[in-house]
Amino acid sequence: MAAIDVKQEIQQQQQQEVLQLLDPQIQDYFKKELGHTQLTSVQKCTIEKMLSNFDCIVQSPTGSGKTLAFILPMMHILLKKKEKIEQSKEASCKIIGLIIVPSRELVNQIFQLCKPICSTLEFRIIRLFGSSGARKKRMKLDIDYFKGNCVVVTTPGRFDSFISQHNQLKEYLKFLEVLIIDEADKFKDQDTRKSICSVLSILPKQRRSALFSATEMADKFETKVNELARFGLRNPIKLTIGSDDIIQMNKDGKEGDEDQEEEKKEIKQEDGSIVTPKELINYYACVPAEFKFLALIKFLKSQHNEKILVFCSNSAQCEYFGIIVRSLLEDDERVVMEMHRKMEGKRQKVLDVFRSTKRAILFSTDVLARGIDVLDIDWVLQYDFPKLSKLYVHRSGRAGRMGRIGKSLILLTNEESAYIQFLENQEKVVLEESEFGGLTEEKALKIKEKIQQMASEDRKFLELGTAAFVSFIESYNRHDTQIVCKVKDLDIVGLANSFGLIRFPKIRELAGRQELTTKFQSRLDIKINEIKYKDDKLEQKRLEMEEKNKKKMEKHERRRMRRMAANDGGGQQKQQKFKSGKMIKGKMTSMEELNNTNNEDEEDEDDQSSVEDNNNNKQSHQNRGGKPTFSNKRKRKQPEWEQLQKGEKLLKKFKKGKITKTELEEEMDEAFD
């Protein structure tokens, strides 16, 4: 006889009852369009409470299905209000639904998810997010695009700016029925709070609102009601989801009456930490600094059939590692991509390719750490730990979404091992140790030499590697776990070798640590100045810049040599100059200063022309009856002019490499004796 899980049967029955609360069109969208059969815990609770006229504050694990938890009840409420809304003829456009999220990726993701159901229900879906430069001009949205019953998905800054540009938008927002704020904890930041408060100030009070986050909005709900009221919440209820457990709170911060026995069994984290999905397995590995990149390559090779998301600390590092991995795994035929904030116009395309490709590797910064749904990510590898420790769970949560099994690995150096205990204490995350075997100096050296060979063939790659390492050190100096992981404790030279650097760069954070440069073994056989860009345009620009700098140096050197010559000549006899007809020792008249300054500048452009002009000026001075000064008589002496000419010739020979620096100095001494 087959065993029956009674608890599971009851849960499924309850889910079906909640699903029946939704309009049949929305049920079809959920089952047929999206292919789902059951609601998750957060979806079940949120639908039930929002349809019971509660404003919800929802904290739920990353990957638990929060997006559909607000889309489904939102569309149901808007559909039921549609007839009433259409009776009003006050405006040609009515913004009936507003979804505010912190990033353009989330805007695009929610827009795509809402598009089919909005089309079915005859709502117009509009997305708004920030852009800059030429892209901003191309994406400029005309106010005439707002027509009919609209659902807007936007970032707060962009929407606030759009309202300030188009005052009639305030009239359209009078019809708002549902407001959703996703990743609500992000709006505690000062930069975004101003924009969101500005938007909220013009929204109608009579509306349904919901705030969603993977991080608790406050440690104690009862002490933060006034702060939450800024979001315009009426009759608020807080739902905290941990696995399948639920926490309900009323306005007074006390537990609700229904399902009270069930709620007593739940696990609530009072310190504001994040609940991780139970399907997610977290691993860590500690390796020697010099073997860190080798460990990454070994891991990627071992998971050759998986979809892997690799988090790095900066954009240059993503680009740099992406190029190297494509070269080292070229026989693997896997798609290797990079994504970061600087590729503003390309991010969505990269994300779409990553979603649609079964075997892929994506190097990303924290731009993908929150809210983005890619359901079939097998592994999240954190090559560098995040700037904020709370982002560890957001990063890891890109795997193990919607009930799927996911795995996360954080790669640390031996000096960073204390970070594991820090995570367990601060973020309540338990990690299992994973060991890397077969990491040898020979293999690490082989990869390093391969990287250095690539750098010797393309100056752009060389510069990218240096920028990646410098940015890594700068970012490491700003993370929030300085109490356990400091720059001074790192094996800097080992990490530089892991990056495959040819020379050790100057870094402000490492100023004064001369032993690092001494310990690092530079590739002296590779002449960095001779490395060219593979890109012809970049190389041409480099050559032009070099020529320009060379002329500047020559000009500077000519000036220096003239000053040296003048000083040597002045030391042989006392210079006597006249002022107001009287001889003053060691000083020159203001007119002479001006003449000498002008003469120097002219000689920089054309020495011969300068001499002729100078002689003409002096002759003209004499023709007007002026008396030549002692210094002018000295300048007209032929031997001194010949000395200067000889110095110029010697300098040109030195620049062309015909004589050495020692020979130059000896010849100059002889010329000016």
Summary of the structure (lengths in Angstrom):
residues: 673
radius of gyration: 35.6
end to end distance: 114.8
largest distance: 130.2
contacts: 2043
relative contact order: 0.07
helix: 52%
strand: 14%
